[in-house]
Amino acid sequence: MLCISRGPLSALQAYKQRMGWTFEWASSAESEFNFDLGVSPHMTELDPEARHNFTQPPGAEGHAGLSNFALLNGEVYHAYSCYSRGLEAFNAGYALLDRAPRGRNEDCPE
């Protein structure tokens, strides 16, 4: 597993050390990685076609995403990505809220 964030690597490493984490963590700050995977729109371009998760207008500068890549014969393949509700399995708090009387207390879509 490798986690990637847009922050500077020095800040990520300092936070990782403070938290006592041992997983690999890289920075995509100097690359197009987040933009290519649809988790960060180019907000400065004011692009009306920009999409988060390739489907919806972005609501912020960046969102969480989970991607899976495979290495085969020296080639890297993007095998899978999920965003938004697809990430809920990794956040136990949502599962608990879903069982509460008012759930997440979200507005229901029309």
C-alpha angles and dihedrals in degrees: 000000000000123000120206128196132175094235123102113282092237091058092046093050093048091052091045091052093046091052093045093237120160104189122109114268125184135182124238092186094115096044144062092243097116092043093048091053095048098244097109123039122207093254094181091061092059086216110184088202094056112124135188111220085007088278116066137044111266117255096194143008093276145359136198120268137172120213134181123208130187128207113212124169091340094309122115116220126193100226105172144354134184133185141180110358091012088070096056094099087069095054112065090186092073092053089054093048091049088062095050120101093254096031112210089337089237124158109258115238115247 
